[in-house]
Amino acid sequence: MDIVTYEILRSSLYATAREMKLAMMRTAGSPIVHSGGDASAAVFDAEMQLVAQGNDIPTMLGSAVISTRASVEAIGRDRLRPGDVIVSNDVYLGGGNHQPDVQFTRPVFVDGAIVAFVMTRGHWSDIGGQLPGSYTTQTWDVFAEGIRIPPVLLYREDRPVEDLMTIILQNTRDPAVRLLDVQSQYAGCVVGDRRIAAIARRHGPAALAEAMRRALDHSERLMREAIRAIPDGIYEAEDELEPVSGPPGWPTAPIPLRVKVTKAGDSIHFDYAGTGAQTRGGINCPLSVTCNSTWFTVKAITDVTIPINQGCYRPVTIAAPAGSVVNCSFPAPVVAGNTETSPRIIDLLLKALAPAMPDRVVGQSNCGAFSGLFGGMDPDEARVEATGRRYVGVIDPHAGGMGARATKDGVNGVRVYVGNAGSTSVEIIEQTSPLTVEEWSLVPDTGGAGQWRGGLTSRRVYRVGYEEATFTACGERGIHPPLGQFGGAAGSTFRCEVRRGAEVTRVPAKGSHEIVHAGDVVLLQPAGAGGYGDPRRRDRGRLLDDLKDGYVTPEALTRDYGLTVQEAATLCAEAADV
């Protein structure tokens, strides 16, 4: 195959994955999908190897390496027919990452043979379970986290399996919206099927298979070259994971996280021996999530231009003790292992690899989805009549700080690492739910000081319009702040509170829920991020810009950056003259 044909085929696969996601977002019911983009799509070869993905949600796509194969093998390749769609969200039977993320897998047939598989995965804003939004860490086991769907056929020859569809939809709190999510993911799969089939018919199934094989091998070669540039050696790190705030009798001790990284030649091995046992509450990671976090880190510290597919992961081997918090066993709950523990694993790996690659690591980041979830009945009769929905659930991921880099400040108000979903727009929240967003702002001094400053977190303040509703927060770094690198200072910790008149209730990052009523005010503020390098070496002009932009306060100049009182006063005077 000539290089031009190969590049056309390879690029067509990535374009197909991107188009699949757009089809989902345009038709989904959950705002977290159609507005926040919490969805992914990918193309796999006939052997279930990931060959192309969109710029979507890393935690969905890495774990799909495991879940796609699990889905196909559970049904049986020989039983599949054109138009079939497998549905699954099960962590233990289907290789999923957590139950709110539901995967659809569809075989692509050409001339009676499977030439590829396409996959869509979306975060459903409710999947049943203990609380509205299906996202609380104070759960005893996985059954409290929502309906478990092992790999089963939801569409047979492009016809829905109605009984199964009814069971799934009626185990959620807003079945009409769920139906739109189901149909959007099905539509994404159909788009992928049509595009891949058209490519195969135009160029031939053999050429398609050859292009897929070359793409995997090419990414593997590039990744091995990038890994070879890392100094050989053994690199170790340890950290602590904050436990869930549970009722009396629940564990209160932090859970140790440990890793030993062995780099030799063009391969790299990660051993998580010594990490603590799985624990109470939904902060455990299935193996698919730990693999994804590890693969993500290797990709992030090497070469961002390497095309992402399963070939990138071939030089990486992983050992995670069974029954540990990074490879939990049934029936451990897992919902926030995917969103809060997973980025903590990435920070752990960056800490270990910092001596080997100081120019590629960042200060520790906010490390979480920091989701705020509301669920209750809508008192606005006009809106209920217009939408046909009495129950309204809101799940809103939040943006914190990203760690500072070797030559740049951290990023303000952003999801980091494997998240990549956006916060719901203020307009959509206020139009579709009984909530008013009274504030959405960056918070000064939440980024750790350094020669390069850590990213600031953002704050959202909601005024409740529900007559009665549940509010659940799910976050990270409520106790231990995100640390800096090479002398950089730590960023701020998580903060959340419910204000009922003069009464203020602090909400832990990992806890249960609060009951809120009309007029209550909810503040949710993720963690900030760590700085990089000695704060006393920060350029004076950058400090002046920080003051002008409101990123640091005058008090921080002496407290955090080591300026004298006179130097700080002079700088403040310059900022005031603008």
LUMZA-755252 format. One record per residue (C-alpha): residue in one letter; x, y, z. Coordinates in pm, 1 decimal. Layout:
// LUMZA-755252
- resn, east, north, up
- a, X, Y, Z
...
END
This chain:
// LUMZA-755252
- resn, east, north, up
- m, 0.0, 0.0, 0.0
- d, 141.5, 340.5, -97.0
- i, 179.5, 605.7, 170.5
- v, -87.6, 836.1, 24.8
- t, -354.9, 565.4, 32.5
- y, -249.4, 467.2, 383.0
- e, -278.3, 823.5, 512.9
- i, -618.7, 865.3, 350.0
- l, -744.0, 549.2, 516.6
- r, -586.8, 627.1, 854.7
- s, -722.9, 982.1, 859.8
- s, -1065.9, 857.1, 754.3
- l, -1078.9, 635.6, 1062.5
- y, -1009.6, 927.9, 1296.4
- a, -1258.3, 1147.2, 1109.8
- t, -1519.2, 874.4, 1152.7
- a, -1466.8, 866.2, 1528.7
- r, -1505.8, 1243.3, 1550.4
- e, -1823.8, 1238.6, 1342.1
- m, -1971.8, 966.0, 1561.5
- k, -1934.1, 1181.2, 1870.5
- l, -2088.6, 1482.8, 1698.6
- a, -2389.9, 1270.6, 1606.1
- m, -2428.1, 1175.8, 1973.0
- m, -2399.4, 1529.9, 2104.5
- r, -2656.0, 1665.7, 1858.9
- t, -2923.5, 1419.7, 1966.8
- a, -2853.1, 1329.1, 2332.3
- g, -3092.5, 1412.3, 2614.5
- s, -2845.8, 1457.6, 2901.3
- p, -2697.9, 1809.9, 2916.9
- i, -2371.5, 1659.8, 3039.3
- v, -2348.3, 1495.8, 2694.6
- h, -2495.4, 1751.5, 2455.0
- s, -2350.5, 2055.0, 2636.1
- g, -2058.3, 1920.2, 2840.7
- g, -1936.4, 1671.1, 2580.2
- d, -1903.3, 1385.5, 2830.0
- a, -1908.8, 1123.2, 2556.3
- s, -1664.1, 937.9, 2334.8
- a, -1646.7, 736.2, 2015.9
- a, -1386.2, 505.6, 1868.3
- v, -1313.3, 259.4, 1589.1
- f, -1168.2, -88.7, 1650.1
- d, -1029.8, -337.8, 1401.2
- a, -1182.1, -679.9, 1343.4
- e, -975.1, -816.4, 1635.1
- m, -1115.5, -555.6, 1877.9
- q, -797.4, -345.1, 1888.3
- l, -848.3, 32.0, 1926.0
- v, -729.6, 193.4, 1600.8
- a, -881.3, 544.3, 1605.2
- q, -1050.9, 773.2, 1855.6
- g, -1172.6, 1129.1, 1876.6
- n, -1033.5, 1396.8, 2106.4
- d, -1282.1, 1286.4, 2366.4
- i, -1274.8, 1155.7, 2724.8
- p, -950.8, 964.4, 2793.7
- t, -1096.4, 756.9, 3077.8
- m, -1370.7, 627.3, 2847.2
- l, -1137.4, 548.0, 2559.6
- g, -855.9, 378.4, 2749.5
- s, -1092.6, 152.1, 2938.1
- a, -1269.5, 71.0, 2610.2
- v, -958.9, -126.7, 2513.7
- i, -1075.1, -378.1, 2775.6
- s, -1453.4, -331.9, 2761.5
- t, -1492.2, -366.3, 2383.6
- r, -1324.7, -706.1, 2381.3
- a, -1524.6, -808.6, 2689.9
- s, -1850.6, -705.7, 2520.4
- v, -1785.3, -898.5, 2200.5
- e, -1658.8, -1208.9, 2376.9
- a, -1956.7, -1210.3, 2614.2
- i, -2205.4, -1223.7, 2325.4
- g, -1992.8, -1441.0, 2100.5
- r, -1846.9, -1312.0, 1775.9
- d, -2018.4, -1583.6, 1573.6
- r, -2361.6, -1481.5, 1708.2
- l, -2335.4, -1122.5, 1588.1
- r, -2531.9, -1004.8, 1285.4
- p, -2539.5, -680.0, 1085.4
- g, -2726.7, -412.7, 1280.7
- d, -2656.2, -562.4, 1624.4
- v, -2560.4, -331.2, 1911.4
- i, -2421.5, -456.1, 2243.6
- v, -2486.7, -242.6, 2552.0
- s, -2284.0, -262.6, 2872.9
- n, -2180.5, -54.3, 3171.8
- d, -2073.7, -333.1, 3406.4
- v, -1734.4, -294.1, 3568.8
- y, -1690.6, -657.6, 3664.6
- l, -1858.4, -841.1, 3375.7
- g, -1802.9, -590.7, 3097.7
- g, -1471.6, -417.0, 3170.8
- g, -1638.9, -77.7, 3220.3
- n, -1504.3, 220.6, 3409.8
- h, -1816.4, 310.1, 3613.1
- q, -2187.4, 254.7, 3570.7
- p, -2297.4, 603.4, 3455.8
- d, -2074.6, 555.4, 3147.5
- v, -2268.4, 326.4, 2914.9
- q, -2101.2, 168.2, 2612.5
- f, -2261.5, 65.8, 2283.2
- t, -2057.5, -166.9, 2059.5
- r, -2155.8, -244.7, 1701.1
- p, -1992.0, -479.5, 1449.0
- v, -1935.4, -349.3, 1096.9
- f, -2009.0, -611.2, 831.0
- v, -1898.4, -600.3, 467.4
- d, -1985.0, -890.9, 237.5
- g, -2092.1, -1101.1, 533.5
- a, -1770.1, -1059.3, 734.8
- i, -1683.8, -834.9, 1027.5
- v, -1426.0, -575.5, 919.7
- a, -1436.7, -351.1, 1228.9
- f, -1621.9, -256.4, 1544.6
- v, -1742.8, 91.3, 1638.7
- m, -1805.9, 210.8, 1992.9
- t, -1990.0, 498.7, 2155.6
- r, -1989.2, 573.0, 2525.8
- g, -2188.2, 841.1, 2704.5
- h, -2231.7, 953.5, 3064.0
- w, -2600.3, 917.8, 3147.5
- s, -2706.2, 1179.3, 3401.6
- d, -2898.6, 913.8, 3595.0
- i, -2861.5, 536.2, 3596.2
- g, -3065.9, 465.0, 3907.2
- g, -2903.2, 369.9, 4234.7
- q, -2899.4, 521.1, 4578.5
- l, -2931.9, 892.2, 4497.0
- p, -3041.6, 1115.8, 4208.3
- g, -2759.8, 1158.0, 3962.6
- s, -2618.2, 813.1, 4049.5
- y, -2301.7, 970.9, 4184.9
- t, -2238.7, 941.2, 4555.0
- t, -1930.0, 793.0, 4717.9
- q, -2105.7, 682.0, 5037.6
- t, -2210.8, 345.1, 4897.4
- w, -2171.2, 2.2, 5053.6
- d, -2130.7, -187.7, 4726.3
- v, -2165.0, -154.2, 4349.0
- f, -2538.7, -231.5, 4358.4
- a, -2605.8, 109.3, 4517.5
- e, -2449.2, 282.8, 4218.0
- g, -2725.0, 207.4, 3968.5
- i, -2844.9, -61.9, 3734.1
- r, -2570.3, -302.0, 3625.7
- i, -2587.7, -389.3, 3258.1
- p, -2364.0, -682.1, 3159.6
- p, -2290.3, -712.9, 2786.5
- v, -2625.6, -787.9, 2619.4
- l, -2785.3, -710.3, 2285.9
- l, -2994.0, -392.0, 2299.0
- y, -3048.0, -383.4, 1920.3
- r, -3087.9, -693.9, 1708.2
- e, -3053.8, -628.8, 1334.0
- d, -3131.0, -260.5, 1395.6
- r, -3446.6, -332.6, 1592.9
- p, -3453.0, -247.9, 1965.4
- v, -3493.7, -535.9, 2209.1
- e, -3800.1, -380.0, 2367.6
- d, -3817.8, -575.8, 2692.2
- l, -3455.0, -499.3, 2775.0
- m, -3501.5, -137.5, 2673.7
- t, -3794.1, -107.5, 2915.3
- i, -3598.5, -260.8, 3202.6
- i, -3306.8, -21.3, 3152.9
- l, -3510.9, 295.1, 3104.3
- q, -3748.2, 228.2, 3393.7
- n, -3455.3, 182.7, 3630.4
- t, -3360.3, 547.8, 3582.6
- r, -3530.9, 853.6, 3728.4
- d, -3590.4, 1026.3, 3393.0
- p, -3665.4, 755.3, 3135.0
- a, -3770.7, 997.5, 2860.5
- v, -3429.5, 1166.4, 2869.7
- r, -3257.2, 827.5, 2890.8
- l, -3435.0, 718.2, 2574.3
- l, -3283.0, 1016.0, 2393.6
- d, -2939.8, 916.0, 2524.3
- v, -2991.6, 558.8, 2403.9
- q, -3101.4, 676.3, 2061.0
- s, -2809.6, 920.5, 2035.7
- q, -2553.8, 649.1, 2104.8
- y, -2726.1, 417.2, 1859.7
- a, -2714.4, 696.9, 1600.0
- g, -2342.7, 743.1, 1661.3
- c, -2287.0, 372.1, 1602.9
- v, -2490.0, 380.0, 1281.0
- v, -2282.5, 672.9, 1153.0
- g, -1963.8, 480.7, 1230.2
- d, -2095.5, 164.3, 1064.5
- r, -2186.7, 348.5, 745.0
- r, -1856.0, 536.8, 720.3
- i, -1635.2, 232.9, 783.8
- a, -1838.5, 15.7, 546.5
- a, -1809.5, 281.5, 275.7
- i, -1431.5, 296.0, 323.0
- a, -1406.3, -82.4, 300.0
- r, -1618.0, -99.6, -15.3
- r, -1421.0, 177.2, -184.2
- h, -1071.4, 53.1, -104.9
- g, -1141.3, -311.6, -23.5
- p, -1160.2, -488.9, 313.7
- a, -800.2, -609.3, 278.3
- a, -671.4, -255.6, 233.2
- l, -871.1, -138.2, 535.2
- a, -726.6, -418.0, 747.7
- e, -374.7, -337.9, 627.0
- a, -414.8, 32.0, 709.5
- m, -537.4, -54.8, 1057.3
- r, -241.5, -288.6, 1115.5
- r, 6.7, -28.0, 993.3
- a, -148.8, 240.1, 1214.0
- l, -109.1, 23.7, 1523.9
- d, 249.6, -72.1, 1437.6
- h, 342.9, 287.8, 1353.2
- s, 218.3, 422.4, 1686.2
- e, 400.3, 142.6, 1869.0
- r, 729.6, 228.3, 1696.4
- l, 695.1, 597.3, 1778.5
- m, 604.7, 522.7, 2140.2
- r, 901.9, 291.0, 2183.6
- e, 1133.0, 561.6, 2048.1
- a, 983.6, 813.0, 2292.3
- i, 1016.9, 574.0, 2586.8
- r, 1377.8, 500.7, 2490.4
- a, 1455.1, 869.4, 2554.1
- i, 1356.4, 835.3, 2922.7
- p, 1662.3, 751.8, 3136.0
- d, 1670.9, 385.8, 3237.1
- g, 1613.0, 327.3, 3604.7
- i, 1369.9, 252.9, 3884.6
- y, 1146.8, 538.1, 4001.5
- e, 919.6, 515.8, 4302.9
- a, 657.1, 732.3, 4471.2
- e, 390.3, 708.9, 4736.4
- d, 89.0, 917.0, 4833.1
- e, -232.7, 889.0, 5031.8
- l, -590.1, 869.9, 4909.3
- e, -850.5, 1038.5, 5124.9
- p, -1121.1, 800.8, 5254.2
- v, -1495.6, 847.4, 5216.6
- s, -1667.5, 1038.5, 5496.9
- g, -1903.4, 769.2, 5615.3
- p, -2117.2, 686.9, 5916.9
- p, -1964.7, 552.6, 6239.7
- g, -1768.5, 235.7, 6174.0
- w, -1646.6, 331.9, 5827.9
- p, -1268.7, 347.9, 5771.9
- t, -1111.3, 683.1, 5854.3
- a, -746.3, 613.3, 5776.6
- p, -599.4, 731.1, 5446.1
- i, -536.4, 463.2, 5183.2
- p, -173.8, 430.1, 5069.9
- l, -96.2, 464.6, 4700.6
- r, 240.4, 327.7, 4586.3
- v, 410.2, 266.4, 4254.4
- k, 746.0, 144.3, 4129.6
- v, 826.3, 235.0, 3770.5
- t, 1094.1, 34.0, 3593.4
- k, 1217.9, 184.3, 3267.9
- a, 1444.9, -33.8, 3053.1
- g, 1518.6, 34.1, 2688.7
- d, 1199.7, 84.8, 2488.7
- s, 957.9, -54.5, 2747.6
- i, 825.8, 60.7, 3083.4
- h, 666.3, -133.2, 3368.6
- f, 439.3, -3.0, 3645.6
- d, 400.8, -202.1, 3967.0
- y, 141.8, -86.1, 4221.1
- a, 244.1, -333.7, 4493.3
- g, 204.1, -182.5, 4839.2
- t, -108.8, 12.6, 4747.7
- g, -386.0, -23.4, 5006.2
- a, -671.7, -269.5, 4993.1
- q, -1006.2, -175.7, 4840.3
- t, -1214.8, 26.3, 5077.8
- r, -1567.9, 123.9, 5172.9
- g, -1725.1, 380.2, 4944.8
- g, -1713.6, 438.2, 4572.1
- i, -1349.5, 542.7, 4534.2
- n, -1209.8, 207.3, 4420.8
- c, -1065.3, 159.4, 4072.8
- p, -1135.1, -139.9, 3852.1
- l, -828.1, -256.3, 3661.4
- s, -953.8, -89.3, 3341.9
- v, -935.5, 253.4, 3509.4
- t, -586.2, 198.4, 3650.5
- c, -464.6, 78.2, 3310.2
- n, -615.1, 384.9, 3148.5
- s, -452.3, 622.0, 3401.0
- t, -116.6, 455.9, 3342.1
- w, -144.5, 463.6, 2963.5
- f, -255.0, 826.5, 2976.2
- t, 48.8, 926.5, 3182.2
- v, 293.0, 757.0, 2946.4
- k, 132.4, 930.3, 2650.1
- a, 132.6, 1268.3, 2826.8
- i, 500.4, 1265.9, 2922.8
- t, 629.3, 1141.1, 2588.2
- d, 505.5, 1277.9, 2255.6
- v, 161.5, 1428.6, 2212.6
- t, 189.0, 1401.0, 1832.4
- i, 190.3, 1020.3, 1829.9
- p, -147.3, 906.9, 1688.8
- i, -345.4, 757.5, 1976.4
- n, -441.2, 394.0, 1933.5
- q, -374.9, 65.0, 2106.8
- g, -26.4, 46.4, 1957.8
- c, 76.7, 322.0, 2199.5
- y, 8.1, 89.1, 2491.4
- r, 206.8, -215.0, 2374.1
- p, 537.1, -104.8, 2536.9
- v, 361.5, -55.2, 2873.9
- t, 307.2, -336.1, 3125.0
- i, 110.6, -303.4, 3449.4
- a, 89.9, -504.3, 3770.2
- a, -183.6, -410.4, 4017.7
- p, -260.9, -629.4, 4321.8
- a, -603.7, -790.6, 4303.0
- g, -833.6, -664.1, 4575.7
- s, -648.9, -333.5, 4606.9
- v, -794.4, 12.9, 4559.2
- v, -632.6, 15.1, 4212.0
- n, -767.4, -327.0, 4110.0
- c, -1077.4, -386.0, 4316.8
- s, -1278.2, -704.8, 4337.0
- f, -1655.9, -754.4, 4321.1
- p, -1869.3, -602.5, 4468.8
- a, -1662.8, -294.9, 4561.1
- p, -1826.5, 36.6, 4458.9
- v, -1633.5, 234.1, 4196.8
- v, -1820.8, 543.5, 4078.5
- a, -1557.2, 801.8, 4182.3
- g, -1261.9, 571.8, 4128.7
- n, -1307.3, 666.6, 3765.4
- t, -1314.9, 1042.7, 3821.9
- e, -1140.0, 1117.5, 4151.7
- t, -899.0, 830.1, 4227.2
- s, -789.7, 795.3, 3865.4
- p, -632.1, 1144.2, 3844.1
- r, -472.5, 1086.3, 4185.0
- i, -297.3, 785.2, 4028.0
- i, -173.2, 1012.4, 3749.2
- d, -34.1, 1261.0, 4002.1
- l, 136.3, 968.3, 4175.4
- l, 301.7, 860.8, 3850.4
- l, 412.8, 1216.0, 3769.9
- k, 566.8, 1237.5, 4115.9
- a, 759.7, 916.7, 4051.2
- l, 878.3, 1022.5, 3706.7
- a, 968.7, 1382.7, 3798.1
- p, 1341.1, 1301.9, 3853.3
- a, 1358.1, 1133.3, 3513.8
- m, 1161.0, 1392.4, 3317.1
- p, 1154.5, 1721.7, 3511.0
- d, 1060.0, 1920.1, 3200.3
- r, 753.3, 1706.0, 3125.4
- v, 578.2, 1684.1, 3464.1
- v, 340.8, 1937.3, 3619.2
- g, 250.0, 2039.0, 3972.2
- q, -30.7, 1835.5, 4123.9
- s, -374.3, 1929.5, 3996.2
- n, -733.4, 1944.7, 4122.1
- c, -780.2, 1573.9, 4044.1
- g, -1151.6, 1525.8, 4013.3
- a, -1479.5, 1586.0, 3836.4
- f, -1602.7, 1782.1, 4141.2
- s, -1954.4, 1713.4, 4033.4
- g, -2243.9, 1897.3, 4192.7
- l, -2568.9, 1703.0, 4160.2
- f, -2925.0, 1812.5, 4227.0
- g, -3237.5, 1602.1, 4192.8
- g, -3601.1, 1679.3, 4265.6
- m, -3940.8, 1780.0, 4130.3
- d, -3968.1, 2096.0, 3923.5
- p, -4211.6, 2348.2, 4076.9
- d, -4227.2, 2553.0, 3754.8
- e, -4555.1, 2440.3, 3597.0
- a, -4487.5, 2622.3, 3268.4
- r, -4156.4, 2444.2, 3224.9
- v, -4307.9, 2108.5, 3319.4
- e, -4580.5, 2156.9, 3060.8
- a, -4325.7, 2257.6, 2795.3
- t, -4082.0, 1971.8, 2862.9
- g, -4312.9, 1700.2, 2990.3
- r, -4068.3, 1639.4, 3276.6
- r, -4165.9, 1676.3, 3641.4
- y, -3842.8, 1526.8, 3776.2
- v, -3531.0, 1731.6, 3697.1
- g, -3179.9, 1612.9, 3768.4
- v, -2869.1, 1825.5, 3723.5
- i, -2513.5, 1692.1, 3714.8
- d, -2255.0, 1964.3, 3675.3
- p, -1881.0, 1882.3, 3658.4
- h, -1661.6, 2164.6, 3781.5
- a, -1333.0, 2316.7, 3675.8
- g, -1036.5, 2343.0, 3912.6
- g, -670.2, 2426.9, 3870.8
- m, -409.7, 2247.5, 3659.7
- g, -54.0, 2223.5, 3789.2
- a, 220.6, 2458.2, 3674.3
- r, 470.3, 2339.3, 3413.9
- a, 845.3, 2376.7, 3367.7
- t, 806.4, 2682.2, 3142.7
- k, 444.8, 2791.8, 3189.1
- d, 188.5, 2868.1, 3453.8
- g, -84.9, 2615.9, 3517.9
- v, -423.7, 2650.2, 3350.9
- n, -707.4, 2821.4, 3536.9
- g, -1051.7, 2665.0, 3566.2
- v, -1013.4, 2342.1, 3371.7
- r, -1083.1, 1970.8, 3398.6
- v, -755.0, 1781.8, 3398.8
- y, -610.3, 1453.2, 3283.0
- v, -865.9, 1185.2, 3198.5
- g, -1178.4, 1401.4, 3245.0
- n, -1197.3, 1645.1, 2952.5
- a, -1570.0, 1719.9, 2988.1
- g, -1695.8, 2075.1, 3021.5
- s, -1909.5, 2236.2, 3287.5
- t, -2272.9, 2281.3, 3191.4
- s, -2344.6, 2628.9, 3060.6
- v, -2519.5, 2868.2, 3296.2
- e, -2789.3, 2928.4, 3036.5
- i, -2878.1, 2558.5, 3005.3
- i, -2886.9, 2509.8, 3383.4
- e, -3119.9, 2805.0, 3435.7
- q, -3339.1, 2725.2, 3137.5
- t, -3391.5, 2358.2, 3217.5
- s, -3385.0, 2337.9, 3598.9
- p, -3501.8, 2525.8, 3911.5
- l, -3150.9, 2659.7, 3980.9
- t, -2997.9, 3005.2, 3945.0
- v, -2619.6, 3036.8, 3907.5
- e, -2533.9, 3347.3, 4109.9
- e, -2157.7, 3329.4, 4067.6
- w, -1905.4, 3162.8, 3840.0
- s, -1562.4, 3306.0, 3898.4
- l, -1192.7, 3233.8, 3938.1
- v, -1074.0, 3232.9, 4300.0
- p, -756.9, 3434.9, 4378.0
- d, -460.4, 3269.9, 4552.6
- t, -587.8, 2914.3, 4489.8
- g, -301.0, 2837.1, 4252.5
- g, 18.0, 2739.5, 4435.0
- a, 296.2, 2996.5, 4425.1
- g, 604.1, 2916.8, 4221.6
- q, 839.6, 3041.6, 3956.9
- w, 545.3, 2922.8, 3752.8
- r, 211.5, 2963.2, 3929.1
- g, -39.6, 2682.2, 3962.0
- g, -375.4, 2722.9, 3794.6
- l, -660.1, 2886.6, 3985.0
- t, -978.6, 2703.4, 4063.7
- s, -1326.6, 2829.9, 3979.3
- r, -1625.7, 2874.5, 4207.2
- r, -1993.4, 2822.9, 4131.3
- v, -2273.0, 2941.5, 4356.4
- y, -2628.6, 2815.1, 4301.0
- r, -2953.3, 2946.0, 4446.7
- v, -3201.4, 2662.6, 4484.4
- g, -3547.6, 2691.2, 4333.6
- y, -3661.3, 2335.2, 4404.8
- e, -3915.6, 2308.4, 4685.6
- e, -3710.5, 2011.2, 4803.5
- a, -3416.5, 1833.9, 4640.3
- t, -3108.1, 1628.4, 4710.8
- f, -2765.8, 1783.4, 4665.8
- t, -2461.4, 1561.0, 4632.1
- a, -2100.0, 1669.1, 4595.8
- c, -1828.3, 1438.6, 4472.2
- g, -1474.3, 1572.6, 4477.2
- e, -1111.5, 1518.7, 4569.7
- r, -837.7, 1684.8, 4775.2
- g, -1061.6, 1790.1, 5058.9
- i, -783.6, 1723.0, 5309.7
- h, -449.5, 1705.3, 5128.1
- p, -376.3, 1998.3, 4893.1
- p, -224.0, 1950.8, 4547.2
- l, 152.0, 1981.6, 4594.3
- g, 398.5, 2172.2, 4379.4
- q, 705.3, 2047.3, 4194.7
- f, 1068.4, 2146.4, 4260.3
- g, 994.2, 2401.2, 4531.9
- g, 655.1, 2514.0, 4408.9
- a, 387.9, 2568.9, 4675.2
- a, 65.4, 2372.7, 4717.0
- g, -267.5, 2487.4, 4579.3
- s, -593.7, 2519.9, 4770.2
- t, -815.9, 2234.1, 4885.4
- f, -1175.7, 2152.5, 4792.7
- r, -1452.6, 2362.8, 4947.4
- c, -1827.3, 2310.1, 4944.9
- e, -2102.0, 2443.8, 5166.9
- v, -2478.9, 2480.9, 5189.5
- r, -2610.8, 2807.3, 5332.8
- r, -2957.8, 2801.5, 5482.9
- g, -3010.4, 3157.7, 5597.1
- a, -2746.5, 3220.2, 5864.7
- e, -2669.3, 2849.0, 5898.4
- v, -2369.5, 2715.6, 5701.1
- t, -2312.4, 2341.4, 5653.7
- r, -1972.8, 2228.3, 5525.8
- v, -1998.6, 1943.8, 5277.0
- p, -1707.1, 1696.3, 5255.4
- a, -1550.3, 1608.9, 4922.4
- k, -1648.0, 1244.3, 4966.8
- g, -1966.3, 1203.1, 5164.0
- s, -2338.9, 1150.5, 5137.7
- h, -2594.8, 1417.6, 5048.2
- e, -2777.8, 1722.7, 5177.8
- i, -3146.7, 1806.6, 5149.2
- v, -3188.9, 2157.1, 5009.0
- h, -3497.0, 2378.4, 4976.9
- a, -3603.0, 2689.1, 4790.9
- g, -3381.6, 2984.7, 4882.5
- d, -3083.8, 2775.4, 4998.2
- v, -2746.1, 2865.7, 4849.1
- v, -2488.0, 2605.2, 4748.0
- l, -2120.3, 2692.2, 4693.6
- l, -1895.3, 2444.2, 4516.6
- q, -1523.7, 2513.3, 4469.5
- p, -1279.7, 2245.7, 4347.5
- a, -916.5, 2228.0, 4452.1
- g, -653.0, 2451.4, 4297.4
- a, -314.1, 2330.7, 4173.0
- g, 51.0, 2322.4, 4271.6
- g, 321.8, 2557.2, 4148.6
- y, 654.4, 2474.5, 3982.0
- g, 988.9, 2606.5, 4104.4
- d, 1089.4, 2850.4, 4378.2
- p, 826.4, 3128.1, 4415.1
- r, 1104.2, 3381.1, 4485.4
- r, 1221.8, 3333.2, 4127.3
- r, 893.1, 3439.9, 3971.7
- d, 937.7, 3718.5, 3720.4
- r, 833.6, 4058.0, 3857.7
- g, 638.9, 4138.3, 3542.1
- r, 436.7, 3817.9, 3579.4
- l, 354.3, 3906.6, 3939.6
- l, 236.9, 4247.4, 3820.4
- d, 13.3, 4078.1, 3563.1
- d, -120.0, 3845.7, 3834.3
- l, -221.6, 4146.2, 4040.6
- k, -389.0, 4317.6, 3746.6
- d, -578.7, 4004.4, 3654.6
- g, -683.6, 3936.7, 4012.9
- y, -505.4, 3600.2, 4021.7
- v, -313.8, 3687.5, 4338.7
- t, -398.1, 3926.5, 4621.2
- p, -157.6, 4187.3, 4761.8
- e, -120.9, 3976.1, 5075.7
- a, 17.0, 3687.1, 4871.1
- l, 313.1, 3892.2, 4749.9
- t, 483.7, 3884.6, 5089.3
- r, 327.5, 3567.3, 5225.0
- d, 380.2, 3341.0, 4924.5
- y, 637.0, 3507.0, 4696.7
- g, 883.5, 3647.6, 4950.2
- l, 860.1, 4015.0, 4854.9
- t, 940.1, 4274.2, 5116.8
- v, 661.2, 4500.2, 5235.0
- q, 810.2, 4787.0, 5033.7
- e, 846.4, 4573.9, 4717.5
- a, 487.8, 4457.5, 4751.1
- a, 361.1, 4813.5, 4802.1
- t, 547.3, 4933.2, 4492.9
- l, 406.1, 4653.2, 4281.4
- c, 53.5, 4718.9, 4405.1
- a, 92.0, 5087.7, 4320.8
- e, 198.3, 4997.9, 3966.8
- a, -103.7, 4769.6, 3929.4
- a, -337.3, 5043.0, 4057.7
- d, -208.1, 5291.8, 3798.9
- v, -338.0, 5083.8, 3508.4
END
